[in-house]
Amino acid sequence: MSAQSQDSAARQAQNALSLVHVGKTFGDGADAVLAIDDIGFDVAPGEFVSVLGPSGCGKTTLLRIVGGLEPPTNGEVSIAGRSVWSGRGRGEAVLALAFAFQEARLFPWFNIEQNVALPLRLRGVPKPERLARARELCALVGLAGFEGARPRQLSGGMRQRASLARALATSPRVLLLDEPFGALDAMTRDQMNLELQRICAATGATVILITHSIPEAVFLGDRVVVLSPRPSRVHSIHHVELPRPRTIAMQETPEFQRLVRAVRTDIAGYPA
């Protein structure tokens, strides 16, 4: 192994997540569409990275690649130096990931406790242990007392809390969030952003968030990665050096507004 390769491997092992020259092409020949081109960045343990970009630029495709759901055409994705994707295909590190989506995707025939415990059930964790973990997580996300409720009995925000609890059930190294609050009203979304910040602080989770909301990206993120129009590349990265815990009132401060303007300036002129 060359010195450069050794340095790269050491860097990847130190980071919670590393993307190296990741690209994705759909189709072949004249019909081929280059969706993602040479994306690379690292995420430190416990870091929260927000990813923004114009509609159709490939944000969700990138998240699916990171999560082991979609193979890249080229490049590598690794978690603490272990492959999610490499030239050899999908690796074992995919087990260290968890997803939460815009829709809660809870099973209606299970109660909340059973939904949260499902990932542990699929891994063969004994019932008493997995239900105890589910109750612990329900308390963490503010659903204590609702463990026996069915999803239809809960509000949209409460269902998203349950979805987050389920994603945390296996104590993932990296939590992947694809517009988890996009379908919520503005007031509920603000509350869920506060709750997500609290949950991440309590668990030390490493998070990648896909969002269309610039204020949400800045409010939650330690860094904001702005992607270009297709083929998607890293256009810019903004460091958010605002103190935590952050409050909704902080969004009215000059520094927060400056960061929002800076990100919006980068996206300005991109097709909607």
C-alpha positions as CSV (number, residue, x, y, z in Angstrom):
1,M,0.0,0.0,0.0
2,S,1.3,3.4,-0.9
3,A,1.9,6.1,1.6
4,Q,-1.0,8.1,0.2
5,S,-3.3,5.1,0.5
6,Q,-2.2,4.5,4.0
7,D,-2.9,8.1,4.9
8,S,-6.4,7.8,3.3
9,A,-7.2,4.6,5.2
10,A,-6.1,6.1,8.5
11,R,-8.2,9.2,7.9
12,Q,-11.3,7.1,7.1
13,A,-10.8,5.0,10.2
14,Q,-10.8,8.1,12.4
15,N,-14.0,9.5,10.9
16,A,-17.5,8.2,11.6
17,L,-18.2,8.4,7.8
18,S,-16.1,8.9,4.7
19,L,-17.1,9.4,1.1
20,V,-14.3,9.1,-1.4
21,H,-14.8,10.0,-5.1
22,V,-18.5,8.8,-5.0
23,G,-20.3,8.8,-8.4
24,K,-23.5,7.4,-9.7
25,T,-24.6,6.9,-13.3
26,F,-28.1,5.6,-14.2
27,G,-28.4,3.7,-17.5
28,D,-25.9,2.9,-20.2
29,G,-24.6,4.3,-23.5
30,A,-26.5,7.2,-25.0
31,D,-29.2,6.9,-22.4
32,A,-26.8,7.2,-19.4
33,V,-27.5,10.0,-16.9
34,L,-24.7,11.1,-14.6
35,A,-26.5,11.9,-11.4
36,I,-23.6,12.2,-8.9
37,D,-20.0,13.1,-9.8
38,D,-16.9,12.7,-7.6
39,I,-18.5,13.6,-4.2
40,G,-16.2,13.3,-1.2
41,F,-16.3,14.5,2.4
42,D,-15.8,13.2,5.9
43,V,-18.0,13.3,8.9
44,A,-16.5,13.3,12.4
45,P,-17.9,11.2,15.2
46,G,-20.9,13.0,16.8
47,E,-21.1,15.6,14.0
48,F,-24.4,16.7,12.5
49,V,-24.1,17.4,8.8
50,S,-26.9,19.0,6.8
51,V,-27.1,18.5,3.0
52,L,-28.8,20.9,0.8
53,G,-29.2,21.3,-3.0
54,P,-31.7,22.1,-5.7
55,S,-34.5,19.6,-6.4
56,G,-33.4,16.7,-8.5
57,C,-29.7,17.2,-7.8
58,G,-29.3,13.7,-6.2
59,K,-29.5,14.3,-2.5
60,T,-31.7,11.3,-1.8
61,T,-29.7,9.1,-4.2
62,L,-26.5,10.1,-2.3
63,L,-28.2,9.2,1.0
64,R,-29.3,5.9,-0.4
65,I,-25.7,5.2,-1.4
66,V,-24.4,6.1,2.0
67,G,-27.1,3.9,3.6
68,G,-26.2,0.8,1.5
69,L,-29.5,0.9,-0.5
70,E,-28.1,2.0,-3.8
71,P,-24.7,1.0,-5.2
72,P,-22.4,3.7,-6.4
73,T,-21.0,3.5,-9.9
74,N,-17.6,4.4,-8.5
75,G,-16.0,5.5,-5.3
76,E,-16.1,4.3,-1.7
77,V,-18.2,4.8,1.4
78,S,-16.9,3.7,4.8
79,I,-17.9,3.9,8.5
80,A,-14.9,4.1,10.8
81,G,-12.8,2.5,8.1
82,R,-15.2,-0.3,7.4
83,S,-16.8,-0.5,3.9
84,V,-20.4,0.3,3.2
85,W,-19.5,0.3,-0.5
86,S,-16.2,-0.4,-2.2
87,G,-15.0,-2.1,-5.4
88,R,-16.1,-5.4,-3.8
89,G,-19.7,-4.4,-3.3
90,R,-21.7,-3.8,-0.2
91,G,-19.8,-4.3,3.1
92,E,-20.7,-5.2,6.7
93,A,-20.6,-1.6,7.8
94,V,-24.2,-1.2,6.5
95,L,-25.3,-2.7,9.8
96,A,-24.0,0.4,11.6
97,L,-26.5,2.6,9.8
98,A,-30.1,3.5,10.4
99,F,-32.7,5.5,8.4
100,A,-35.6,7.8,9.2
101,F,-37.7,9.1,6.3
102,Q,-40.2,11.9,5.6
103,E,-43.0,9.3,6.2
104,A,-42.8,7.5,9.6
105,R,-43.4,4.1,7.9
106,L,-44.7,2.5,11.0
107,F,-46.6,-0.8,10.8
108,P,-50.2,-0.1,11.7
109,W,-50.9,-3.5,13.2
110,F,-48.0,-3.0,15.8
111,N,-48.2,-0.7,18.7
112,I,-45.5,2.0,19.2
113,E,-43.4,-0.2,21.5
114,Q,-43.5,-3.0,19.0
115,N,-42.6,-0.7,16.1
116,V,-39.6,0.7,18.0
117,A,-38.5,-2.8,19.0
118,L,-38.8,-4.2,15.4
119,P,-35.1,-3.8,14.4
120,L,-34.0,-5.6,17.5
121,R,-36.5,-8.4,16.8
122,L,-35.1,-8.8,13.3
123,R,-31.6,-9.2,14.9
124,G,-32.8,-11.9,17.2
125,V,-32.7,-9.9,20.5
126,P,-34.7,-11.6,23.2
127,K,-38.2,-10.1,23.7
128,P,-37.7,-8.8,27.3
129,E,-34.5,-7.0,26.3
130,R,-35.9,-5.5,23.1
131,L,-39.1,-4.3,24.7
132,A,-37.1,-2.7,27.6
133,R,-34.9,-0.9,25.0
134,A,-38.1,0.2,23.2
135,R,-39.6,1.7,26.4
136,E,-36.3,3.5,27.1
137,L,-36.3,5.0,23.6
138,C,-39.9,6.0,23.8
139,A,-39.1,7.9,27.0
140,L,-36.1,9.5,25.3
141,V,-38.2,10.9,22.4
142,G,-41.1,12.0,24.6
143,L,-43.5,9.1,24.0
144,A,-43.6,7.7,27.5
145,G,-47.2,6.6,28.1
146,F,-47.9,6.0,24.5
147,E,-46.1,2.7,24.1
148,G,-49.3,0.8,23.7
149,A,-50.9,3.2,21.2
150,R,-51.3,2.3,17.5
151,P,-49.8,4.7,14.9
152,R,-53.2,5.9,13.8
153,Q,-53.9,7.2,17.3
154,L,-50.9,9.6,17.2
155,S,-50.3,12.9,15.6
156,G,-47.8,13.3,12.7
157,G,-45.1,14.7,15.0
158,M,-45.6,11.8,17.5
159,R,-45.3,9.3,14.7
160,Q,-42.0,10.9,13.6
161,R,-40.8,10.6,17.2
162,A,-41.6,6.9,17.0
163,S,-39.7,6.7,13.7
164,L,-36.6,8.3,15.3
165,A,-36.8,6.0,18.3
166,R,-37.0,3.0,16.0
167,A,-33.9,4.3,14.0
168,L,-32.0,4.6,17.3
169,A,-32.9,1.1,18.5
170,T,-29.7,-0.6,17.3
171,S,-27.5,2.3,18.5
172,P,-26.3,3.1,15.0
173,R,-23.0,4.7,14.4
174,V,-24.6,7.0,11.7
175,L,-28.2,8.1,11.5
176,L,-29.5,9.1,8.1
177,L,-32.4,11.4,7.9
178,D,-34.3,12.1,4.6
179,E,-36.6,15.1,5.1
180,P,-37.9,13.6,8.3
181,F,-40.0,16.7,9.2
182,G,-40.9,17.9,5.6
183,A,-44.6,16.9,5.9
184,L,-45.2,18.6,9.3
185,D,-46.6,22.0,9.9
186,A,-44.2,24.9,10.7
187,M,-44.9,24.9,14.5
188,T,-44.5,21.1,14.8
189,R,-41.4,21.2,12.7
190,D,-39.8,23.8,14.9
191,Q,-40.6,21.6,18.0
192,M,-39.2,18.5,16.3
193,N,-36.0,20.3,15.4
194,L,-35.6,21.1,19.1
195,E,-36.3,17.5,20.0
196,L,-33.9,16.2,17.4
197,Q,-31.2,18.4,18.8
198,R,-31.9,17.2,22.3
199,I,-31.9,13.5,21.2
200,C,-28.7,13.8,19.3
201,A,-27.0,15.5,22.3
202,A,-28.3,12.7,24.6
203,T,-27.1,9.8,22.3
204,G,-24.0,11.3,20.7
205,A,-25.3,10.3,17.3
206,T,-23.5,11.1,14.1
207,V,-26.2,12.5,11.7
208,I,-26.6,13.2,8.0
209,L,-29.7,15.2,7.3
210,I,-31.2,15.8,3.8
211,T,-33.5,18.9,3.8
212,H,-34.9,21.6,1.5
213,S,-35.1,24.1,4.4
214,I,-32.1,26.4,4.7
215,P,-33.0,27.6,8.2
216,E,-33.5,24.0,9.4
217,A,-30.1,23.0,7.9
218,V,-28.3,25.8,9.7
219,F,-30.2,25.4,12.9
220,L,-29.4,21.7,13.2
221,G,-26.0,21.4,11.5
222,D,-22.4,21.7,12.6
223,R,-21.8,21.9,8.9
224,V,-24.0,22.6,5.8
225,V,-22.9,20.8,2.6
226,V,-24.4,22.5,-0.5
227,L,-24.6,20.3,-3.6
228,S,-24.7,21.6,-7.2
229,P,-27.4,20.9,-9.8
230,R,-27.0,17.5,-11.6
231,P,-24.5,16.1,-11.9
232,S,-24.3,16.7,-8.2
233,R,-21.0,17.8,-6.8
234,V,-20.0,19.5,-3.5
235,H,-20.5,23.2,-4.3
236,S,-19.6,24.6,-0.9
237,I,-19.4,23.7,2.8
238,H,-20.4,26.1,5.5
239,H,-19.3,25.7,9.2
240,V,-22.0,26.6,11.7
241,E,-20.3,27.9,14.8
242,L,-23.4,28.7,16.8
243,P,-23.5,27.6,20.5
244,R,-25.6,24.6,21.6
245,P,-28.2,24.0,22.7
246,R,-29.8,26.2,20.1
247,T,-33.2,27.9,20.5
248,I,-35.8,29.0,18.0
249,A,-35.2,32.6,19.1
250,M,-31.6,32.2,17.9
251,Q,-32.9,32.1,14.3
252,E,-33.5,35.9,14.7
253,T,-29.9,36.7,15.5
254,P,-27.6,38.4,13.0
255,E,-25.1,35.5,12.9
256,F,-27.9,33.0,12.2
257,Q,-29.3,35.2,9.4
258,R,-25.8,35.7,8.0
259,L,-25.3,32.0,7.7
260,V,-28.8,31.5,6.1
261,R,-28.0,34.3,3.5
262,A,-24.6,32.7,2.7
263,V,-26.1,29.3,2.0
264,R,-29.0,30.9,0.1
265,T,-26.5,32.9,-2.0
266,D,-24.8,29.6,-3.0
267,I,-28.1,28.1,-4.1
268,A,-29.4,31.2,-5.8
269,G,-29.9,30.8,-9.5
270,Y,-30.2,27.0,-9.2
271,P,-33.3,25.5,-10.9
272,A,-36.1,24.9,-8.4
